[in-house]
Amino acid sequence: MDEVDCWNCGRRLPELPLPVSRHEYCPHCGEPVHCCRMCRHYAPDLADQCREDRAEPPTDRTAANFCDFFALNPGAASAGKGAGAADDGQARARLDALFGDAGEGADADRPEAGAGREHGEREASARARLDALFGDGKPARDDD
């Protein structure tokens, strides 16, 4: 069996008895080991966050559970931490593509010394695109 890392603190669980009991907790951070976050079927990108169709997912994915389909995932720590960063990067890329700012980086909205004018132009351009897309934001008036 591969080395198992805790989903919460990422530390190794070298003497983890198998099969994993519902009452097994990480000795480093105290979080439960028999929980959705430590399971091979855990999929945060799915609506019910579980790849096993027959499982009845609990409401708290970090709590110990009685799931009969639990299968220990040795890579739970790396799978849980890397997904958010990748999703953030993809979301940023989609926003940049939508507003035409691809390649300007995440800090493009922070003006550096001497870059205030360029920042103001980008801001005005972005505002114009938003206004064209959604209107100018002013409430419509009923003129009789």
The 8 nearest C-alpha neighbors of each residue, nearest first, counted from 0:
[[1, 2, 73, 3, 17, 71, 72, 13],
 [2, 0, 73, 3, 74, 72, 4, 13],
 [1, 3, 73, 13, 0, 4, 11, 12],
 [2, 4, 73, 12, 11, 1, 5, 74],
 [5, 3, 11, 9, 10, 12, 76, 73],
 [4, 6, 9, 7, 10, 8, 76, 11],
 [5, 7, 76, 75, 9, 37, 8, 36],
 [8, 6, 5, 9, 76, 30, 28, 10],
 [7, 9, 10, 5, 6, 28, 76, 27],
 [10, 8, 5, 76, 4, 6, 7, 11],
 [11, 9, 4, 8, 5, 12, 27, 76],
 [12, 10, 4, 13, 3, 5, 9, 2],
 [11, 13, 3, 4, 15, 14, 10, 5],
 [14, 12, 11, 15, 2, 3, 4, 16],
 [15, 13, 12, 16, 11, 17, 3, 2],
 [14, 16, 12, 13, 17, 19, 3, 23],
 [17, 15, 19, 18, 14, 20, 23, 13],
 [18, 16, 19, 15, 20, 14, 71, 0],
 [17, 19, 16, 20, 15, 71, 70, 21],
 [20, 18, 17, 16, 33, 21, 23, 15],
 [19, 21, 22, 23, 18, 33, 17, 16],
 [20, 22, 33, 23, 63, 64, 19, 65],
 [21, 23, 20, 24, 31, 63, 33, 32],
 [24, 22, 20, 21, 32, 31, 19, 33],
 [25, 23, 31, 32, 30, 29, 26, 22],
 [24, 26, 29, 30, 27, 28, 31, 32],
 [27, 25, 29, 28, 24, 12, 30, 23],
 [26, 28, 25, 29, 10, 8, 30, 24],
 [29, 27, 30, 25, 26, 8, 7, 24],
 [30, 28, 25, 24, 26, 27, 31, 32],
 [29, 31, 25, 24, 28, 32, 7, 61],
 [32, 30, 24, 63, 33, 23, 25, 34],
 [31, 33, 24, 34, 23, 37, 25, 30],
 [34, 32, 21, 63, 31, 19, 64, 20],
 [35, 33, 63, 36, 62, 32, 37, 61],
 [34, 36, 60, 38, 37, 41, 61, 33],
 [35, 37, 34, 38, 61, 60, 41, 6],
 [38, 36, 75, 35, 72, 34, 71, 6],
 [39, 37, 71, 72, 70, 35, 40, 41],
 [40, 38, 72, 70, 41, 71, 37, 69],
 [39, 41, 50, 38, 49, 51, 42, 70],
 [42, 40, 49, 38, 39, 35, 48, 36],
 [41, 43, 48, 49, 44, 45, 40, 50],
 [44, 42, 48, 45, 41, 49, 46, 47],
 [43, 45, 42, 48, 46, 47, 49, 41],
 [46, 44, 48, 43, 47, 42, 49, 50],
 [45, 47, 48, 44, 43, 49, 42, 50],
 [46, 48, 49, 45, 56, 43, 42, 50],
 [49, 47, 42, 43, 45, 46, 41, 44],
 [50, 48, 41, 42, 40, 51, 47, 45],
 [51, 49, 40, 52, 42, 41, 48, 45],
 [50, 52, 49, 53, 54, 40, 68, 41],
 [53, 51, 54, 50, 49, 55, 47, 56],
 [52, 54, 51, 55, 68, 50, 56, 49],
 [55, 53, 51, 52, 56, 68, 66, 67],
 [54, 56, 57, 53, 66, 52, 51, 49],
 [55, 57, 54, 58, 47, 49, 48, 60],
 [58, 56, 59, 60, 55, 64, 35, 62],
 [57, 59, 60, 56, 62, 61, 47, 55],
 [60, 58, 61, 57, 62, 35, 56, 63],
 [59, 61, 35, 62, 36, 34, 58, 57],
 [60, 62, 59, 34, 36, 35, 63, 31],
 [63, 61, 34, 59, 60, 64, 31, 35],
 [62, 64, 34, 33, 31, 21, 61, 32],
 [65, 63, 34, 66, 62, 21, 33, 57],
 [64, 66, 67, 21, 63, 33, 69, 34],
 [67, 65, 68, 69, 64, 54, 55, 56],
 [68, 66, 69, 65, 54, 70, 64, 55],
 [69, 67, 66, 70, 54, 51, 53, 40],
 [68, 70, 66, 67, 38, 71, 33, 39],
 [71, 69, 38, 39, 68, 72, 40, 37],
 [70, 72, 38, 37, 39, 73, 69, 19],
 [71, 73, 39, 38, 75, 74, 37, 70],
 [72, 74, 3, 75, 2, 4, 1, 71],
 [75, 73, 72, 76, 77, 78, 4, 3],
 [76, 74, 78, 6, 37, 72, 77, 73],
 [77, 75, 6, 9, 79, 78, 74, 4],
 [76, 78, 80, 79, 74, 75, 81, 9],
 [79, 77, 75, 76, 81, 80, 74, 82],
 [78, 80, 77, 76, 81, 82, 75, 6],
 [79, 81, 77, 82, 78, 83, 76, 84],
 [80, 82, 84, 83, 78, 79, 77, 85],
 [83, 81, 85, 84, 80, 79, 86, 78],
 [84, 82, 86, 85, 81, 87, 80, 79],
 [83, 85, 87, 86, 82, 81, 88, 80],
 [86, 84, 88, 82, 87, 83, 89, 81],
 [85, 87, 83, 89, 84, 88, 90, 82],
 [88, 86, 84, 90, 85, 89, 83, 91],
 [89, 87, 91, 85, 90, 86, 92, 84],
 [88, 90, 92, 86, 91, 87, 85, 93],
 [89, 91, 87, 93, 92, 88, 86, 94],
 [90, 92, 88, 94, 89, 93, 95, 87],
 [93, 91, 95, 89, 90, 94, 96, 88],
 [94, 92, 96, 90, 95, 91, 97, 89],
 [95, 93, 97, 91, 96, 92, 98, 90],
 [94, 96, 100, 101, 92, 98, 97, 93],
 [95, 97, 99, 93, 94, 101, 98, 92],
 [98, 96, 94, 95, 99, 93, 100, 92],
 [99, 97, 95, 96, 100, 94, 125, 128],
 [98, 100, 96, 95, 97, 101, 94, 125],
 [99, 101, 95, 98, 103, 96, 102, 97],
 [102, 100, 95, 96, 103, 99, 92, 104],
 [101, 103, 104, 100, 95, 92, 105, 99],
 [102, 104, 101, 107, 100, 105, 106, 95],
 [105, 103, 102, 106, 107, 101, 100, 108],
 [104, 106, 107, 103, 108, 91, 109, 102],
 [107, 105, 108, 109, 104, 103, 110, 111],
 [106, 108, 109, 105, 104, 103, 110, 118],
 [107, 109, 106, 110, 118, 105, 122, 121],
 [110, 108, 107, 106, 111, 118, 115, 105],
 [111, 109, 115, 114, 118, 108, 112, 107],
 [112, 110, 114, 113, 109, 115, 118, 107],
 [111, 113, 114, 110, 115, 109, 116, 118],
 [114, 112, 115, 111, 116, 110, 117, 118],
 [113, 115, 111, 117, 110, 112, 116, 118],
 [116, 114, 118, 110, 117, 113, 119, 111],
 [115, 117, 119, 118, 114, 120, 113, 121],
 [116, 118, 120, 114, 119, 115, 121, 110],
 [117, 119, 115, 121, 116, 120, 110, 122],
 [120, 118, 122, 116, 117, 121, 123, 115],
 [119, 121, 123, 117, 122, 118, 124, 116],
 [122, 120, 124, 118, 119, 123, 125, 117],
 [121, 123, 119, 125, 120, 124, 118, 126],
 [124, 122, 126, 120, 125, 121, 119, 127],
 [123, 125, 121, 127, 126, 122, 120, 128],
 [124, 126, 122, 128, 127, 123, 121, 129],
 [127, 125, 123, 129, 124, 128, 130, 122],
 [126, 128, 130, 124, 129, 125, 131, 123],
 [129, 127, 131, 125, 126, 130, 132, 124],
 [130, 128, 132, 126, 131, 127, 133, 125],
 [129, 131, 134, 135, 127, 133, 132, 128],
 [132, 130, 128, 129, 134, 133, 127, 135],
 [131, 133, 129, 130, 134, 128, 127, 135],
 [134, 132, 130, 129, 131, 135, 136, 128],
 [135, 133, 130, 131, 136, 132, 129, 137],
 [134, 136, 130, 137, 133, 131, 129, 127],
 [137, 135, 134, 138, 130, 133, 139, 129],
 [136, 138, 135, 139, 134, 140, 130, 133],
 [139, 137, 140, 136, 135, 134, 141, 133],
 [138, 140, 137, 141, 136, 142, 135, 134],
 [141, 139, 142, 138, 137, 143, 136, 135],
 [140, 142, 143, 139, 138, 137, 136, 135],
 [143, 141, 140, 139, 138, 137, 136, 135],
 [142, 141, 140, 139, 138, 137, 136, 135]]
